[in-house]
Amino acid sequence: MPQDFYSERPLFGGAIVSTFPQRFQDVSNIRQVPDHQEVFVDPARDESLIFELLELKNEVGDNGSATWFLQDLASEQEAEGSVVIEQSVVVEAPTLCYRTIPAVVTTAVGQMAISKGRQGREAQNVVRVYVANVRLKEVNTDVLITAYEPIHINPLSESASAVGAGFAAPAAQSGCMPMAEVFKLAVTTFKVNNWGVFGSV
């Protein structure tokens, strides 16, 4: 594995923890982030990792829930050419138990063209998006863990000035853990220390 130092990071005031590389900086130190989100970014690679606590979507079945959220994300960001590359089956997470009910987890990976911030369609970047949906039904919560990995940076995108236009350099070349691995690590180490963070407990 490339030399990419990672550590357990506190989320939502330490109520939740997850492990991922230290190169991901807490965006709340730079700008305001909604209370239900924790956003981390590596500006040198324009990669980001987002943790969200959402009210449980009862109308969405467990099977394919991550894909549903991925498609919801694509429409919310007015993405173009959105495709689902892979999706997982439903797995139970015995380490994430509230009372005796384990969480269920599904993941999906997609690719889409999206613009940053308020930029228009002419500045769209092609990104790979990794989504994990951790369903904590006992506390009426859908946790979303989303990772964004740029594949191709548009010369008109504001990202181009930071990371350069064209195809993104593979993570391993830069001595970084690939985003697929970052995502997997963040999901598998996701742990709740204080269930009170979900409000309905």
N, C-alpha and C positions, 0 to 999 in steps of 0.2 A: 504494500500500500504506500502511496506517495507520502512524503513528510508533510502532513497537514494536521497541525495540532488541534485536538478537539477536547471539549470538556463539557461537564453537565452544566446547563444554564437554567437559571430560575425564570419561570414564566408566571405572569399574573401574580406578582409579589411573592413568588416562591411557592404558591399553592400547587403549581404543576412544575415539573422539570423535564428537560429533554436534553440529549447530548448531540452536539454538532460542532463543526469547526469554528475556531475562534475568529477566523477571518470574517465571519458574518457579524456585522455591527448592528446594535439595537437602534432602529430608526427613531424611536421615541426620544433619543438624545438630540435628534436633529429637528424633527417636526412632530406635531401632535398625531397620535394614533388612537383610533377609537378604543374604548375600554374593553370591548370584547375581542380585540386583536392584539397579537404580538408580532411585530414585523422586523425581520433581520435581513440585511443586505450586504453583499460583498461588492462594493463599488468598482473594484478593479476588474471584476468579471461580469458585472451587471446580473448577478445571480441573486435570487431572493428566496426567503423561507418565511412562510406566514402561518401562524397558529390562530385559529378562530373558534370561539365558543358560540354556537348558534342554538336556537330553540329547536328541539327535535322535530324533524319533518315526518310526522306519522304517516302521511300519504305516500311517502317514498319507501318502497320495499328495501330490505337489507341487501338483497341480491342486486348488484349493480348500482348501489346508492352512490358510490364514488363517481361512477360514470355520469349519473344524473347531476351531481354537483359540478363535475367538469364541464358538462354542456351548459349548465346554468351560468357558470363563470364565463364561458365563451360568449353567450348572448349578452351578458351584463357588460362585457368589455367590447362588444360589437366586433368580435373576432371574425376573420374571414378564413375560409378553407380549413375549418376545424375538423380534425380527424382523431378518432380514438385509436391508439396504437395497441394498447393492451389493457385488460382488466382482470382483477383477481376474483377468486371465489370468496365467499364469506368465511372468515376465520374468527374463532373466539380468542379473546385475549385474557387468559386466566389470571394474569398478573394485574389486570385492570378490573377489579371486582368492587362493586358497591354492594354491601351486605353479601349476598351470595350470587348475585347475577354478574357474570362476566360481560365485558364489553364485546361487541362484534366489530370487526374491521374489514373494510374493503378498500382496494386501491385501484387507481386507473391512471393511465399515462396517455396524454394527447399531444397533438401539435397544432399550433394555430398562429395566425398572423394578427398581432395586436399592436396598437400604438401606445406610447407612454403618456401618462397624464392627459393633458388636453390637446396633444398633437393629433393631427388628422390622419386619414387613411393613407395618405401619400408617404407617411413616415413609419409605416408598420414594420415591425421586426417579426421574424419567424422564431417562435419560442416553443420549447418542449415544456409541458406542464405536467407535474406529478401531483396527484391528489390522493390523500388517504382520508377516509371518513371513519372516525372512531365513534361508534354509537353507544352512548351511555344512557340507556333507556330509563334506568331507575332514577336518574336525576334530570330526565327530560332534555338531554343535550346531545347535539351533533357536534363533535369536534372535527374541524377541517384542518388538515396539515397540507399546505400547498407549497410546492417548490417550482420556481421558474428558472429555466436554463435557456439562454439565448442560443439559437442555432445560426441565425444570420441577422446581422445588424444592418438596418437600412442607413445609407449615408445621410438621409434627412432626419434621422432619429436623434434626439438629444443624447442617446446612449453613445452615438458614434464618437463624440468628442472625448468621452471617458475611456472607452474600450476599443475604439476603432471600428470602421465599417467593414462589412464582408463577413465571411464565416468565422465564428468564434473559435479561438484556439482550444484544442482539447485540454481538459483539465489536467490530465496526467503530464502533458508537456510543460505545464506551468507548475508542476509539483503540488497540484491540488487534488483533493479527493473528488472524483467525478460526482456530478449532481445526483445521479441515480443512487450512489452510495450514501451521500449526505442525507438524502430523503429517507432511505431505508434505516439509517442509523437514528435519525430523529424520530421516526415512527416506532421503531422497536424499543427505544429507551424512554418513550413518553410515559410519564408516571404522575399519578395524582397524590400529592401529600396532604392536601386539605380539601375534602369534598364540599366544604362550605362555600367554596368559590362559585359553585353552580346555583347558589341562591335558593333552589327549591328543596334543599336537603334539610 
